[in-house]
Amino acid sequence: MPPPSPLLALLAHGDELERVETALRASVETDDADLTEIASHLIRAGGKRLRPVCTLVAARTAGDVVTDAVVMGGVAVELVHLGSLYHDDVIDEAETRRGIESVNARWGNLTAILAGDILLGRASEIAASLGTEVAGLLAHTIVRLCQGEVAQLRDTFSVARTEASYLRSIEGKTASLFSTACRIGGLVMGAARDQVEALTGCGTAFGMAFQIYDDILDLTASEAELGKPAGHDLIEGVYTLPVIRTLAAGGSAAAELEDLLARPLDGAELEKALAIVRSGPAVPSALATAREYAEQARGLAGALPPGEASAALGSAAHALLDTLGTEAA
């Protein structure tokens, strides 16, 4: 998945991302070499660092100089994200992550869970160093992440999953951390309260667009593009917005898809299910919903002080979706 170029373009001539990367690696160093290796496993695998990028750019809307406190705020949100990935891979029994062996596959489930807890704990330590409001915000965000995941698990393999339930789930498990990333950038820079609230809403809207985009990709992209088999969500029983809308539309296509989803999918059945979803109006419809959230982000960014940073936040979700538009149309 390509990163939203406006955000990275804003940082292209600075050293902010390098500062985040250095601090991120340092944050998981311990006196135990084995523990350090496990805790840094996904950090060393790389990543787009979209959440800390949001923190950095949000901070730029309140001042030109990115402080060390802002960098550490970005590190905290990335550690929460990485800790959740360690736990997700245990739940999904994943064997790979970011093109390398997953922590649970290499060291076992118990070690992966404990390592994920360490990352969450370290994130909380950093947040506490940034003040009580940031510490409380991050703790609340971790709760929201868990609530979103639980809501998704509750609907696993349910063809009756509603659109409202799906949107609540992704707001918790994905959008809340983007929202927090942007909010921390404003808080740490001492932005005015109305600006902090605009940044928070902008992050939420971007996160919603981002997750819907990601869910569409899982159904429409190739294995080569995804770096994993297409239709992973369908195999896991996670029915996302295009699937929900295909089922809700009724008719023969919905009936055929519902029949397929009533049992575990083999290779041929997965391809058939994907073909049904891809051939109907649900994918363009889901993309249109993602664009609505992108417009929300742009509107909220319009309430921020004018400048490169606010423009980048406002256009980032659209840039993300534009990479998918031609394939989903």
N, C-alpha and C positions, 0 to 999 in steps of 0.2 A: 504494500500500500504506500503510495507516494505521500510524503508529508505536505502539509499546506504551505505552498511556496511563499506567500506574503510574510508569514511569521519568520521563516528562516532567512528570507531576503533581508529583513530588517536587522538581523543579527550577523549577517555575512561578514561585515567588516570589523566586528568586535571580537572580544575573547570570552564573551559571557558563557557560551556553551562549553568551551574548554574548561572554564572555571567550575562549571557544574560537574563536568565529567571527573575532574580531579578530586573535587570534594566528595562526589558520590563514591568513588573508589576508596577514598580515605575513611569514609563513614562506616565501612564494614570491616575495617582492619581490626584484628584482635591479636591477643598473645598466642592464640592457638592457630597454627598454620592451616590445619585441616578445616577448622571452622571458617576461617577467612576464605579459603578456597570455595567452600560450599556457599557461603553467603554472597560471594562476589561472582558466582557462576554465570548468572544471567546478565550482570553488569558487564562482564568481559565479553559477552556475546554481542554487545552493541544494542542498538535500538534507536528509534526516532526521537525519544525524549520529548514528546509533544507536550506533556504536562508541565515539566519545568520550563519549556519554551513559552508556554502560556503565562507562567509566573513572571518570566523575564520581560515579556512584551507588555503585560499588564502593568508592571512596575514602570516601564518606559512612558506610560501615559501620564505618570505623576512626576517624572523627573528624568533627566538625561543620563544620570550616573547610576548604574546598577550596583548597589552596595553588596557587601559580603552577606548581610542578613537576607537580602533577596535571593542570592545564590543558594543559601542554606534552606530557604523556604522552598525553592525548586527541588532541592535534593530531598527534602522531607516528603513532598508529594510523589516523587518518583520512587522512593523507597516503599511507600504505601502501595503504589501500583505493582512494583516487583514482588512485594510480599504476597499480594493477592494472586499473582500469577503462579507462585510456588504452590499456593493452596489449590488454585483452579486445576493445576496439572495433576494433583492427587485425586481430586474429584473426578476428572475426566479420564484418569489412567493414561495420560498422555506420555508418549515415549520421546517426543522431541519438542523443542521450543526454540524459536529463532534459528532454526537450522542446526541445532546441536542437541545432544542428549539432554533430556529434562533432568532436573535434580532428583525427582522421585524414581526415575528409571535407573539413574546411576547410583544413588545412595539409599534408596528406599523411601517409603511413604512417611515413616515417622521422622526421619531426618529432614525431609522436605517440609513437613509441617512445622517443625521446630525452627528451621532456618527461616521460613516465612515469618514466624513469630518474632524472630530476632530483628528482621528488617522492619516490621511494624513497630517494635519497641524502640529501635534506633530512631525511626521517624518521629515518634512521640517525644523522645529526648530532645531532638533538634527543635521541634515545635515549641516545647516548653522554654527553650532558650530564647525564643522569639517573642515571648509574652503570653499572658494568660488567655487572651482572646484567640490567638493563633493555636494555642494548645487545645483549647476547648473545641475550636472549629475542626481541627484534624481528628480529634477523638470522635466527634459527632459524624464526621465523614466516613470513618471506618465502620461505624454502626450502620450508616446508610448503604455502604457497599455490601455489607453482609445481608441487610434486609433485601436488597435488590437481587442478590444471588439466591436467597431463600425463596423469594417470590418466583424466580425462574425455575428452581427445582420443584416447587409445588405444581407447576404447570407442565413438567416434563412429560412428553408423550400424550399430552391432552389436546385432542383436536378441537376441544371446546374453548381453548385459550382465547381470551378476548383481546381486542386491540388496546383497550384501556389497561388491562393487566400487563401487557407487553410494554407499554409506554411507561407505566409506573416502575417496572423492573429495570428498564434501561436507564431511567432517570437516577435510580439508586446505584446500580452497579457500574455505570460509566459516567454519566453526566455530572454526578455529584463531585467527582474528583477533579474534572475540568473546571467546574464552578469554584471549587476550593482553591485550585491552582491560581486562577485569576484573582480571587478575593485576597489571597495571601500577598500577591504582588502589590495590590493597592494598600492593604493594611500596613505592611512593613515599610512602605514608602510614605506613610502618613497622609494618604489621599483623603480628600473630603468624603464625608459619609455617603453623599449621593453618588459620588464617583465610584466608591467601593461597591455600592449596590448595583450600579450599571455594569461594572466588571463582573460581578457575580452572576447576573442574569445572562450576560454575554457568554460566559463560560458554560453555563447550563445549556443554552441554545446550541452552542458549538458542539458540546458533548452529545446532545441528542442527534444532531445531524451526523456526527461522526459514527455513532453506533449503528444508525439505520444504514448508512453507507457501507459499513463493515458487514452488516447482515446481508445486504444486497450482493456484495462481492462474493460471499460464501456460496451464493446460489447461481451466480452468473459468470464468475471468473474461472479460468482453467487452473489445473493443478500446478502448472508451471508458474502462473502468475501469483498464486496464493502461497506456494511453497508447502502445500499440504493438499490432500484430496478435497475436491469441491464437494459441497453438501455435507460437511462435517456436522453442522447444526441439525440437519435432518436425521443423520445417523444417531446423534445423541438425544433425539427427541425434543430439541429446542426449536419450536415453531415460531419463526420471526415474522415481521410485518408482511412481506410478500406472500408467505404461506397462509397466514391468517386471513388475508384478503382474498386469496384464491378460494379458500374453503368457504368464506362468508358469501361469496358471489353466487353460490349454488350452481345448479346445472350438472351436466355430465362430467365436466372436468373436475369440479369439486367432489363429486361422488367417487370418481376414480382415484383422486388423490387421497381422500379420506380412507378408502379401502386399502391403499398402499401403506398408509401411515398407521394402520391398525396392528401392524406386526413389524418386527425388525426387518430392515431393508437389506437385501443382498445387492450385489453390484448392478444387476440388470434393473431391479426395482428402483434403486436409487437414481439411475439414469432416467428412468421413466418419470419418476416424481419430479426431478429437476426439469425435464422437458415440459411437463404440464405447467409448472410455475413460470418458466421462462416464456412460454408461448402466449400467455394471457396478459391482461392489462395490469396485473398486480405489481410487477416490477416497476414500470413507469409510474404507477400510482404511489408506490413507496418512495421513489425518488422525488416525486413532487412534494411529499410530506417532508422529506429531508430538506428540500429547498425552502419550505416554509420556516423551518427552524433556522436555516441559514439567514433568511430575511429578518427573523427576530434578532439574531446576533448582530446583523448590520444595523438595525434600528437602535438597539441598545448602545452600540458603539458610537452612534451618532450623538449620544448624550455626553460622551467623554470630551475632554479638551481636544481640539483639533490638532492633528499631527500625524506623523508616519505611523506611530504605534497604534493609535485608535483606528486608523484606516486599515492597518494590517489585521487587527482583530476583526474588524467588520467584514473583510473580504475573505478571510481564511477558510470559512466553511464553504463558501461558494467555489473557491479554488479547488477544494477537496472534491466537491461533487462534480465539477466540470470534467474531472478525469474519468468519471464514470458515465457521464451523460450520454455519450455516443453509443456505448455498449448497451445501456439500459433502454434506450429509446426504441 
